[in-house]
């Protein structure tokens, strides 16, 4: 029996794809009359609890009393309102009215929104259907992508979901939506606690996944701050190809001199002897999900929000596949759709088609069934990467290169290499290397996914040298570190990980007293790593030890949502667990508030943060003092001068009577560099000690950093390629580390490079200074 259907697409671009697939915005498809209507994302949303309260309204308006928590779900109406985040109120109402008008005279509505793993598409469709108070039949269709073939097949396989409370995906959405809204009270609790302790963050973002990531970044940053380098030296051998030979239980020396003395007593060059050689094979990695894609993009400086927004545009143009997929494999059918395009894709990204020797995708990349299949190139293949760059920018070019090369790598075969072990004749020194015999997939994807070091071959002899090692410094909390942790603990999907990172690292608009300003994010990206902002640091301290910040709790919450989807757990029970979490976490957050003032990093972040309109007066507005002995007298002076806070080293130099060079800011915010020293001064008849500006410094005056490097007291130029090393960078350089900086070349061109301290020579003069290691 034929029906009159309203096909509800998620956005106008999706509606256009349905139009192309079916032959028009209305018509007949296999006996059924249809009309296509488009939403514009979420047109409806839950309002703030203050506006949903049907009882105890004063409880939800209070921002001072911790006794009013936890909130009660039964106090709220849970009625949705217009989502002006999707457009102006006028546009949102007009879109809803258009959809409602299109539904007149129809027998059924077909929810044709995206098939998100979290049920987001189901919720988006149902909230519109419920707003219309629709009482007739409802169908749901799911499609791997928006190709004509898959859209038609999805319509043929539509499922009756008229009983929405029996649809697992929708119930999962409800549970997640209500849990997230009710978790808002944790942010309010934390804000109250912070204010009670004289701290006033602009925004806090407690919630599943967010809190876990904030805690992870906090703990890793703390480990790095507490890291103390413990160098050691030992005798090792190196052959003419740079391969290093070592031995177990080698004697460790505390100084380089001791190691060099041992080298002088060690036997000279030794013959290299091949002990064994084994041929091994390594297959290409599985296709990337959005998380892995974002990690690779981050190494080029792209932020999570860049990846999400750019990929979505490319998907809508069918240049790449559906973004929010959990799949890392494809179905045989999906591969067959790409097979005839492989040559064209290779040409676009500059890969030699001759490398695609398999012709078939190995079984380990295939799966019998998948919702969307892994991230991969779409059916619309650009002519070249320049075309991609022109339309989607640098981010688009790199996204297409990654997903295309990952797909092509699966057709290139294994990397074949010899794992070779060699020893030095007459010693216990050995080394193992990988010698590539046939690059296979690495010839296509290896330059994007560098994870292993290979060598050409062993040399004939090796000579002793003093090797310097140390305990490893904890890894920086970059995107790869965070994503790997979440993957290892099975927390979230690739898409939710990236979207959460984008949310907490992106400023948000706030309007108060008729003024609009941007609120700082919880984390910022510095040198491709995450660093907590003032707000993020406050949240991390207050959230320490809470359930909401626990990786195990987050993992369980996500498991609960999956159980709801599968009909194994009541959706209200799942969302209601937030009440237990709040009851557990409230006293912990309150107790943690006492620790805010003792967090050194928070104090530093607070001093650097510019006051915002409406900010409360707090402890950071009190002037911090530096104290010490100056010319035999105990003195105290302002530690901050013209928005420059003197470092510990600068305070010591000022107390010693030295002239130092600093970078500061004027009242207008303009940056300048000046030199000055500590002197007794007078203002309004009052004598005081303070920094006295002795004049501005032009570009020719050099500022130096000092410290111990390899046991030697040194002084080196603090500026390299117009980049001034921060105190932390100076410390890392003195530790012998290689750091990444942004510089400006003589031509004025910006660049990013790795630099380290090294002994150098200029005009016959030996000096220690920053040296280029490699461009990034």
C-alpha positions in Angstrom: 0.0 0.0 0.0 1.5 3.3 -1.0 2.0 6.2 1.5 2.5 9.9 1.4 5.9 10.5 3.1 7.6 13.6 4.4 11.4 13.0 4.3 13.0 15.1 7.1 16.7 15.8 6.3 19.1 17.2 8.9 20.3 20.1 6.8 19.7 21.8 3.4 22.8 20.1 1.8 21.4 16.7 2.8 18.0 17.6 1.4 19.8 18.5 -1.9 21.4 15.1 -2.0 18.0 13.4 -1.5 16.6 15.6 -4.3 19.4 14.5 -6.6 18.9 10.8 -5.7 15.1 10.8 -6.0 14.7 13.3 -8.9 13.2 16.3 -7.2 12.1 17.8 -3.9 8.8 16.0 -4.3 7.6 13.1 -6.5 7.1 9.4 -6.4 9.6 6.7 -5.2 8.7 3.1 -5.8 4.9 3.8 -5.4 5.2 6.2 -2.4 4.6 9.9 -2.8 7.2 12.0 -1.1 8.2 15.5 -0.2 11.6 16.6 1.2 12.0 19.1 4.0 15.2 20.2 5.7 16.1 21.2 9.3 19.1 23.3 10.1 20.7 21.1 12.7 19.1 21.3 16.2 16.2 23.7 15.9 15.1 23.0 19.5 17.0 22.8 22.7 16.5 22.4 26.5 16.5 25.8 28.2 18.5 26.7 31.3 17.2 25.0 34.4 16.1 28.4 35.7 13.6 28.6 32.8 12.4 25.0 33.1 11.7 25.0 36.8 8.0 24.3 37.5 8.6 24.2 41.3 11.3 25.4 43.7 12.2 28.0 41.0 14.3 30.0 43.5 16.5 26.9 44.0 17.6 27.1 40.4 18.2 30.8 40.4 20.5 30.7 43.5 24.3 31.0 42.9 25.4 31.2 46.5 23.9 28.4 48.7 25.5 24.9 48.4 22.7 23.5 50.5 20.3 23.7 47.5 22.1 20.8 45.7 21.5 18.3 44.2 18.8 19.4 41.8 15.7 17.3 41.3 14.8 16.2 37.7 11.1 16.2 38.8 11.4 20.0 39.4 11.9 20.6 35.7 9.4 20.6 32.8 11.9 19.3 30.2 10.0 21.2 27.5 12.2 22.4 24.7 12.5 25.9 23.3 13.8 27.4 20.1 17.5 27.0 19.6 18.9 30.4 18.5 22.3 28.8 18.2 21.0 27.4 14.9 20.1 30.9 13.6 18.0 33.9 14.5 14.7 33.3 16.3 12.9 34.4 13.2 14.7 31.9 11.0 14.3 29.0 13.4 10.6 29.6 13.7 10.3 29.9 9.9 12.1 26.6 9.3 9.9 24.8 11.8 6.8 26.3 10.3 7.9 25.2 6.9 8.5 21.6 8.0 5.1 21.5 9.8 3.3 22.8 6.7 5.0 20.2 4.6 3.7 17.5 6.9 0.1 18.5 6.3 -1.7 15.6 4.5 1.2 13.1 4.9 0.7 9.6 6.2 4.2 9.3 7.8 7.3 11.3 8.6 10.7 9.7 7.7 13.5 10.8 10.0 16.4 10.9 7.6 18.9 12.6 9.8 22.5 11.5 10.3 23.1 8.1 11.9 25.4 9.2 14.7 26.8 6.5 17.1 25.4 8.6 20.0 21.8 8.8 18.8 22.2 12.6 18.2 20.5 12.3 14.7 17.6 10.4 16.2 17.1 13.1 18.9 17.3 15.9 16.4 14.6 14.4 14.3 12.3 13.4 17.2 12.4 16.8 18.9 11.0 18.3 15.7 8.3 15.5 15.3 7.3 16.0 19.0 7.2 19.8 18.6 4.7 19.3 15.8 2.7 17.0 18.1 2.6 14.5 15.3 0.3 11.5 16.0 0.7 9.5 12.8 3.4 7.0 11.7 7.1 7.7 12.0 9.9 5.9 10.1 13.6 6.0 10.6 16.2 5.4 7.8 19.9 5.0 8.2 22.5 5.4 5.4 26.3 5.0 5.3 26.7 8.1 3.1 24.6 10.5 1.0 25.2 8.8 -2.3 22.1 8.2 -4.5 22.5 4.5 -4.2 22.6 4.5 -0.4 19.8 7.0 0.1 17.5 4.9 -2.2 18.4 1.7 -0.4 17.8 3.4 3.0 14.3 4.3 1.9 13.6 0.8 0.9 14.7 -0.4 4.3 12.9 2.2 6.4 12.0 1.0 9.9 8.8 1.8 11.8 9.7 3.7 15.0 6.4 5.2 15.8 6.7 4.1 19.4 9.7 6.4 20.2 10.0 5.1 23.7 10.9 1.7 22.3 13.7 3.0 20.1 17.1 2.5 21.7 18.9 5.2 19.8 16.4 7.8 20.9 16.4 6.7 24.5 20.2 6.8 24.5 19.9 10.4 23.3 17.4 11.3 26.0 19.6 9.8 28.7 22.7 11.6 27.5 20.9 14.9 27.0 19.4 14.9 30.5 22.6 13.7 32.2 24.5 16.5 30.5 22.1 19.2 31.5 21.9 18.0 35.1 25.7 17.9 35.3 25.5 21.7 34.8 25.0 21.9 38.6 28.6 20.7 39.2 29.9 23.7 37.3 27.7 25.9 39.4 28.8 24.3 42.6 32.4 24.7 41.6 31.8 28.4 40.7 30.3 29.0 44.2 33.2 27.3 45.9 35.7 29.3 43.8 34.0 32.6 44.7 33.9 31.7 48.3 37.6 31.3 48.2 38.2 34.7 46.4 38.6 33.2 42.9 36.3 34.1 40.0 36.7 32.0 36.8 34.8 33.2 33.7 33.5 29.7 32.9 33.8 26.1 34.2 32.8 23.0 32.3 32.3 20.0 34.5 30.8 17.0 32.7 31.5 13.5 31.4 34.7 13.4 29.3 35.4 17.1 29.7 36.4 16.7 33.4 38.4 13.6 32.6 40.4 15.4 30.0 41.0 18.5 32.2 42.2 16.2 35.0 44.5 14.3 32.6 46.1 17.5 31.3 46.5 18.9 34.9 48.2 15.7 36.1 50.5 15.4 33.1 51.5 19.1 33.4 52.2 18.6 37.1 54.5 15.6 36.3 56.4 17.7 33.8 56.7 20.6 36.3 58.0 18.3 38.9 60.4 16.5 36.6 64.0 16.7 37.6 66.5 15.7 35.0 69.0 13.1 36.3 71.7 12.7 33.7 74.1 9.8 33.5 77.0 8.9 31.3 78.3 5.6 30.0 80.6 4.2 27.3 79.0 3.2 24.1 80.2 2.6 20.6 79.1 4.1 17.3 79.7 2.8 13.8 80.4 4.9 10.6 76.6 4.8 9.8 75.6 6.2 13.2 74.3 3.0 14.7 74.9 2.9 18.5 76.0 -0.2 20.3 75.3 -0.6 24.0 75.3 -3.4 26.6 73.3 -4.4 29.7 74.6 -3.4 33.1 76.9 -0.8 31.6 78.7 1.2 34.2 77.0 4.6 34.8 79.1 7.7 35.5 77.9 10.9 37.1 79.9 13.2 35.0 81.0 13.4 31.3 84.6 13.7 32.4 84.5 10.3 34.1 82.9 8.8 31.0 85.5 10.3 28.7 88.2 9.0 31.0 86.7 5.6 30.7 86.5 6.0 26.9 90.2 6.8 26.8 90.9 3.5 28.6 88.4 1.5 26.5 89.6 -0.6 23.6 89.7 1.3 20.3 87.6 0.6 17.3 86.0 -2.8 17.2 84.8 -4.9 14.3 81.1 -5.2 13.7 79.8 -8.8 13.5 76.3 -9.6 12.2 74.7 -12.0 14.8 71.3 -12.6 13.2 69.0 -11.3 10.5 65.3 -12.0 10.3 62.9 -11.0 7.6 59.7 -9.4 9.0 56.6 -7.8 7.5 54.5 -4.9 8.8 51.1 -4.1 7.4 49.5 -0.7 6.9 47.6 0.7 9.9 43.8 0.5 9.8 42.0 3.5 8.4 41.8 6.5 10.7 38.8 7.5 12.7 38.3 11.2 13.4 40.4 11.0 16.5 43.4 9.6 14.7 42.9 12.1 11.9 42.8 15.0 14.3 46.1 13.8 15.9 47.9 13.7 12.6 46.4 17.2 11.8 47.6 18.5 15.2 51.2 17.8 14.2 50.8 20.4 11.5 49.3 22.9 13.9 45.6 22.4 13.1 43.2 22.6 16.0 40.3 20.2 16.7 37.7 22.7 15.7 39.5 23.1 12.3 39.3 19.4 11.7 35.6 19.1 12.6 34.3 22.1 10.6 36.5 21.5 7.5 35.7 17.8 7.3 32.0 18.4 7.6 32.1 20.8 4.6 34.0 18.2 2.6 31.6 15.5 3.6 28.6 17.6 2.5 30.3 17.9 -0.9 30.9 14.1 -0.9 34.7 14.6 -1.2 35.2 12.5 2.0 33.0 9.9 3.8 30.8 10.4 6.9 32.9 12.0 9.7 31.3 10.7 13.0 31.9 7.0 12.5 33.4 4.5 14.9 34.4 2.2 12.1 38.1 1.7 11.1 37.2 -0.8 8.4 35.0 -0.8 5.4 32.6 -3.3 3.9 33.4 -5.2 0.6 30.6 -3.1 -1.0 32.2 0.2 0.2 35.6 -0.9 -1.1 34.1 -1.8 -4.5 32.7 1.7 -4.8 36.2 3.1 -4.3 38.2 0.5 -6.3 37.6 2.2 -9.7 38.5 5.6 -8.2 41.9 4.4 -6.7 44.0 5.6 -9.7 42.3 9.0 -9.8 42.7 9.4 -6.0 46.4 8.5 -6.3 46.9 11.0 -9.0 45.2 13.7 -6.9 47.5 13.2 -3.9 50.7 12.6 -5.8 51.0 8.8 -5.3 52.5 6.6 -8.0 49.6 4.2 -9.0 52.3 1.6 -9.6 52.6 1.3 -5.8 49.1 -0.1 -5.6 50.2 -3.6 -6.4 47.6 -5.5 -4.5 44.5 -4.3 -6.4 42.4 -5.8 -3.6 42.0 -4.6 0.0 43.3 -7.2 2.5 40.7 -9.0 4.6 41.9 -7.2 7.8 40.6 -3.9 6.4 37.2 -5.4 5.6 34.1 -6.1 7.8 30.9 -7.8 6.7 28.7 -4.9 7.9 29.3 -1.4 9.1 27.1 1.7 9.8 29.2 4.1 7.8 32.6 2.5 7.2 35.9 4.1 8.1 36.9 7.7 7.2 38.0 7.6 3.6 37.8 9.5 0.3 34.4 10.1 -1.1 32.9 9.5 -4.6 33.8 13.1 -5.8 37.5 13.0 -6.4 39.2 16.4 -7.0 41.7 16.8 -9.8 44.5 17.7 -7.5 45.3 18.9 -4.1 45.5 22.6 -5.3 41.8 22.3 -6.0 41.1 21.0 -2.5 43.2 23.7 -1.0 41.4 26.4 -3.0 38.0 25.3 -1.8 38.7 24.0 1.7 41.9 25.7 2.7 45.1 24.1 4.1 43.1 22.0 6.6 41.1 20.5 3.8 44.2 19.7 1.7 45.8 17.9 4.6 42.6 16.0 5.5 42.2 14.7 2.0 45.8 13.7 1.8 45.6 11.7 5.0 42.3 9.8 4.3 43.4 9.2 0.7 46.9 8.0 1.6 45.6 5.8 4.4 43.2 4.1 1.9 45.8 3.8 -0.8 48.3 2.4 1.7 46.0 -0.6 2.2 46.5 -1.5 -1.5 50.3 -1.2 -1.4 51.2 -4.3 0.5 53.3 -4.9 3.6 56.5 -3.2 4.4 59.2 -5.9 4.3 62.4 -5.4 6.3 65.3 -7.2 7.9 65.6 -7.0 11.6 69.3 -7.2 12.0 71.2 -7.7 15.3 75.0 -7.1 15.4 77.7 -7.2 18.1 81.2 -5.9 18.5 83.9 -8.6 18.4 85.3 -9.3 21.8 82.7 -7.3 23.7 79.1 -7.6 25.0 78.0 -4.5 23.0 75.1 -5.1 20.6 72.7 -3.1 18.5 69.5 -4.0 16.5 68.2 -2.1 13.5 65.6 -2.4 10.8 66.7 -2.3 7.2 63.9 -1.8 4.7 63.9 -4.2 1.8 60.6 -3.2 0.3 58.8 -0.1 1.6 55.3 -1.3 0.6 52.7 0.9 2.4 55.4 3.1 3.9 56.1 4.6 0.5 52.6 6.1 0.7 51.7 6.6 4.3 55.1 6.5 6.1 55.8 10.2 5.8 52.4 11.0 7.5 52.6 8.4 10.2 56.2 8.3 11.4 56.5 5.9 14.3 59.7 3.9 13.7 63.3 4.6 12.9 65.1 2.6 10.3 68.7 2.4 9.2 70.6 1.7 6.0 72.9 -1.0 7.4 75.6 -1.6 9.9 79.1 -0.3 9.3 82.3 -2.3 9.5 83.7 -0.9 12.7 82.5 1.0 15.8 84.4 3.4 18.1 83.8 4.2 21.7 82.3 7.6 22.9 80.8 9.1 26.0 77.1 8.7 25.8 74.9 11.1 27.8 71.4 9.9 28.8 68.9 10.8 31.4 65.6 9.8 32.9 62.8 10.5 30.4 60.8 13.7 30.8 57.0 13.0 31.0 55.4 13.5 27.6 53.7 16.8 26.9 49.9 16.5 27.1 49.4 17.0 23.4 46.5 15.8 21.3 48.1 12.4 20.7 48.7 11.9 24.4 45.1 12.7 25.3 43.5 10.7 22.4 45.7 7.6 23.1 44.7 7.7 26.8 41.0 7.9 25.9 41.4 5.1 23.3 43.3 2.9 25.8 40.5 3.3 28.3 37.7 3.0 25.7 36.3 6.4 26.6 34.2 8.0 23.9 34.3 7.6 20.1 36.8 9.2 17.9 34.3 12.0 17.0 33.2 12.7 20.6 36.9 12.9 21.7 37.7 15.5 19.0 34.4 17.5 19.5 35.0 17.6 23.3 38.6 18.8 22.7 37.3 21.4 20.3 34.7 22.6 22.9 37.1 23.0 25.8 39.8 24.7 23.7 37.6 27.2 22.0 36.6 30.6 23.5 32.8 31.2 24.0 30.7 34.3 23.6 29.1 35.8 26.7 26.7 38.7 26.8 26.3 40.8 30.0 24.9 44.2 30.6 24.5 44.7 26.9 28.2 43.9 26.2 29.5 40.9 24.4 32.9 39.4 25.1 34.7 36.1 24.6 35.2 33.9 27.6 38.6 32.1 27.7 38.6 28.3 27.0 39.5 25.8 29.6 42.6 24.8 27.7 44.7 26.5 25.2 47.1 25.1 22.6 50.8 26.1 23.1 53.4 24.6 20.9 50.9 21.9 19.7 50.3 20.8 23.3 47.4 21.5 25.7 47.9 23.9 28.6 45.3 24.7 31.2 44.1 28.3 31.3 43.2 30.1 34.5 39.7 28.6 34.2 41.0 25.2 33.4 43.4 25.2 36.4 40.6 26.2 38.8 38.4 23.4 37.5 41.2 20.8 37.7 42.0 21.7 41.3 38.3 21.7 42.3 37.6 18.5 40.4 40.5 16.5 41.9 39.3 13.2 43.4 35.7 13.7 42.1 33.7 11.0 40.4 32.9 13.3 37.4 36.7 13.7 36.7 37.4 10.0 37.1 38.3 8.1 33.9 36.6 5.0 35.3 33.4 6.9 36.0 33.3 8.4 32.5 33.9 4.9 31.0 31.0 3.5 33.1 28.7 6.4 32.1 29.4 5.7 28.4 28.8 2.0 29.0 25.5 2.9 30.6 24.5 4.9 27.5 25.3 1.9 25.3 23.2 -0.3 27.6 20.3 2.0 27.2 20.6 1.8 23.4 20.6 -2.0 23.6 17.5 -2.0 25.9 19.5 -3.4 28.9 19.2 -0.3 31.1 16.3 2.2 31.8 17.2 5.6 30.3 16.0 7.4 33.4 18.1 5.3 35.6 21.1 6.1 33.5 20.6 9.8 33.5 19.6 9.8 37.2 23.1 8.6 38.2 24.2 12.3 38.1 22.4 12.8 41.4 24.6 10.2 43.1 27.6 11.8 41.5 26.7 15.3 42.7 26.1 14.1 46.3 29.5 12.4 46.3 31.4 15.3 44.6 29.9 18.3 46.3 31.9 17.9 49.6 35.0 17.1 47.7 34.8 20.2 45.5 34.1 22.3 48.7 37.2 20.8 50.4 39.3 21.3 47.3 38.5 25.0 47.3 40.9 25.4 50.2 43.7 24.3 47.9 43.2 27.0 45.3 45.4 29.7 47.0 48.3 27.3 47.4 48.6 26.3 43.7 51.6 28.1 42.3 50.6 27.7 38.6 47.1 29.1 39.3 48.6 32.1 41.0 50.8 32.8 38.0 47.9 32.3 35.6 45.7 34.6 37.7 48.2 37.4 37.6 48.6 37.2 33.8 44.8 37.2 33.2 43.4 40.5 32.2 40.5 41.7 34.3 37.2 41.3 32.5 34.2 43.5 32.9 32.1 42.5 35.9 35.0 40.6 37.5 34.9 40.5 41.2 37.8 42.0 43.2 39.9 39.1 44.4 43.3 38.2 45.7 45.0 38.7 42.4 44.3 42.5 42.5 46.6 42.8 45.6 50.1 43.7 44.5 52.6 40.9 44.9 55.9 41.8 46.5 59.5 40.5 46.0 61.8 40.7 49.0 65.5 40.3 49.7 68.7 42.0 50.6 69.7 45.0 48.5 72.9 46.9 49.3 72.9 45.3 52.7 69.3 46.3 53.5 66.2 44.1 53.6 63.8 45.6 51.0 60.5 44.8 49.4 59.3 45.9 45.9 56.5 45.3 43.5 57.1 42.1 41.6 55.0 43.2 38.6 56.0 46.3 36.6 54.0 47.4 33.6 52.4 43.9 33.3 55.8 42.2 33.4 56.2 39.8 36.4 59.9 39.4 37.3 61.1 35.8 37.4 63.0 34.4 40.3 66.2 34.8 38.3 65.4 38.5 37.5 64.6 39.2 41.1 68.0 37.8 42.1 69.7 39.9 39.5 67.9 43.1 40.5 68.8 42.5 44.2 72.4 42.1 43.1 72.2 45.6 41.5 72.3 44.3 37.9 70.6 46.0 35.0 68.2 43.7 33.2 66.2 43.8 30.0 62.5 43.0 30.1 59.5 42.9 27.8 56.5 44.9 29.1 53.2 46.4 28.0 52.0 50.0 28.2 48.5 51.1 29.3 47.4 50.8 25.7 48.5 47.2 25.5 51.4 48.0 23.2 54.4 45.8 23.9 57.9 47.3 24.4 61.3 46.2 25.6 63.3 48.2 28.1 66.3 48.0 30.5 66.3 48.9 34.1 67.5 48.2 37.6 66.3 48.3 41.2 66.7 51.7 42.8 65.3 53.7 45.7 62.8 56.2 44.3 60.3 58.8 45.5 56.6 59.4 44.8 54.4 62.0 46.5 57.0 62.3 49.2 57.1 58.6 49.9 60.3 56.7 49.4 60.2 53.2 48.0 62.3 50.6 46.2 61.2 49.6 42.7 62.2 48.9 39.1 63.6 52.0 37.4 63.3 52.2 33.6 66.6 53.3 32.2 65.5 53.5 28.6 63.9 51.5 25.8 65.9 48.8 24.1 66.1 48.7 20.3 66.6 45.6 18.2 70.4 45.8 18.3 70.7 45.4 22.1 71.0 41.8 23.1 69.5 40.2 26.1 71.1 37.2 27.6 70.0 34.2 29.6 72.2 32.5 32.1 72.5 29.1 33.8 74.3 25.8 34.0 74.6 23.8 30.8 76.4 20.4 30.9 77.9 21.4 34.2 79.3 24.7 32.9 78.1 28.2 33.8 77.1 29.9 30.5 75.5 33.0 29.2 73.7 32.9 25.8 71.6 35.2 23.5 68.0 35.0 24.7 66.7 35.9 21.3 67.0 33.6 18.2 65.3 34.4 14.9 63.4 37.2 16.6 62.0 34.6 19.1 62.6 35.4 22.7 62.9 32.3 24.8 60.5 32.2 27.8 61.8 31.3 31.2 60.5 27.7 30.7 62.2 27.5 27.3 65.5 28.7 28.8 65.2 26.0 31.4 64.6 23.3 28.8 67.5 24.5 26.7 69.8 24.4 29.7 68.6 20.9 30.4 69.9 19.9 26.9 66.4 19.5 25.4 65.4 20.3 21.9 62.5 22.7 21.8 60.1 23.9 19.1 59.8 27.6 18.4 58.2 30.0 15.9 60.8 32.3 14.3 61.1 34.9 11.6 63.8 34.6 8.9 65.9 37.4 7.5 63.4 37.7 4.6 60.6 38.3 7.1 59.1 34.8 6.5 57.6 33.0 9.5 58.7 29.5 10.2 58.7 26.8 12.9 61.8 25.0 13.9 63.5 22.7 16.4 66.4 24.3 18.2 68.8 23.3 21.0 71.9 24.8 22.7 75.2 23.8 21.2 78.8 25.0 21.3 79.5 26.9 18.1 82.2 29.1 16.6 82.1 32.5 15.0 85.1 34.5 13.7 87.3 32.2 15.7 85.4 32.7 18.9 83.8 29.7 20.7 80.4 30.3 22.2 77.2 28.5 23.4 74.0 29.5 21.7 70.7 28.3 20.2 71.3 26.2 17.0 68.8 25.1 14.4 68.2 21.3 14.5 65.5 21.1 11.8 62.5 22.9 10.4 59.1 21.6 11.5 
